[in-house]
Amino acid sequence: MTTTYYNGMSVAMSRREMPDLPMLGHGDIQLLRLLSTGLPVEAVARRLDLSERTVRRRTRAICDRLGVGTAIEAVVWAVRRGLL
């Protein structure tokens, strides 16, 4: 079993049952939520108690998973799916 977020709800699913949506964990959603407020990377890093480099790396990984080019596109993707 694995936990995924779909339409803002945490759902436990087996690998077979998972929809064709990229998996985003709670930390990914939290990072996108902070980025959606317009905070600079430095402020997001402070709020999450992470380094700026880690925030940038995690943001890039989320973008790659979602198949988008920028953090703004990732936020829009999540908003359109009701995750934010």
Secondary structure, 3 states (H helix, E strand, C coil): CEEEEECCEEEEECHHHCCCCCCCCHHHHHHHHHHHCCCCHHHHHHHHCCCHHHHHHHHHHHHHHHCCCCHHHHHHHHHHCCCC
